[in-house]
Amino acid sequence: MNSFIIDCYVKGHKTLIRKLKRLKTTKEVYFNGQYRQDLSLCQVVIFTDWSEDQLDNWLYSTKHIDYIGVAINETI
């Protein structure tokens, strides 16, 4: 299982979490808070069977999701 951090806008994080929860490959997903430096940005953490490329491709192809990037979560 892989864990990733998705940087996204606070405005759309609930939609992102809802769509990620619907995927069969998602084991867990949660809101990880806003950035202090820019309150319009936040992190969503996901545990999934997908690779980083698969997740990034799904995010890119999914409409109505504005995300900034995906990084491997190395804090686990």
C-alpha positions in Angstrom: 0.0 0.0 0.0 1.2 3.5 -0.8 0.6 6.8 1.0 0.6 10.1 -0.8 0.0 13.8 0.0 -2.1 15.7 -2.5 -1.6 19.5 -2.4 -4.9 21.2 -3.4 -7.0 24.3 -2.9 -9.1 24.4 0.3 -12.1 25.4 -1.8 -12.3 22.0 -3.5 -10.8 19.6 -0.9 -14.2 18.2 0.1 -15.0 17.2 -3.5 -11.6 15.7 -3.9 -12.0 13.6 -0.7 -15.5 12.5 -1.7 -14.3 11.3 -5.1 -11.3 9.5 -3.7 -13.4 7.7 -1.2 -15.5 6.2 -4.0 -12.5 4.5 -5.6 -12.1 0.8 -4.8 -8.3 1.3 -4.6 -8.6 3.9 -1.8 -8.0 2.4 1.7 -8.1 5.7 3.6 -8.3 9.4 2.8 -8.4 12.4 5.1 -7.9 16.2 5.3 -4.5 17.1 6.7 -5.0 20.8 7.2 -4.2 24.2 5.6 -0.8 25.7 5.0 0.2 28.5 7.4 1.9 30.4 4.6 -1.2 30.3 2.3 -4.6 29.6 3.8 -6.1 28.9 0.4 -3.9 25.7 0.1 -4.2 22.4 2.0 -3.1 18.8 2.1 -5.2 15.6 1.6 -3.5 12.3 2.6 -4.5 9.1 0.8 -3.6 5.5 1.3 -4.1 3.6 -1.9 -3.0 0.6 -4.0 -2.2 3.0 -6.9 1.3 4.2 -7.8 2.1 7.9 -7.8 1.7 8.0 -11.6 -1.7 6.3 -11.5 -3.0 8.7 -8.9 -1.6 11.7 -10.7 -3.1 10.6 -14.0 -6.5 10.1 -12.3 -6.4 13.5 -10.7 -5.4 15.2 -14.0 -8.2 13.5 -15.9 -10.9 14.1 -13.3 -13.0 17.1 -14.0 -13.7 19.8 -11.4 -10.6 19.0 -9.3 -8.0 21.7 -9.0 -4.9 20.1 -7.4 -1.3 21.3 -7.3 0.6 18.1 -7.0 1.2 14.7 -5.5 4.1 13.7 -3.3 5.0 10.4 -1.6 4.1 10.5 2.1 7.4 9.6 3.8 6.2 10.4 7.4 4.5 7.0 7.9 
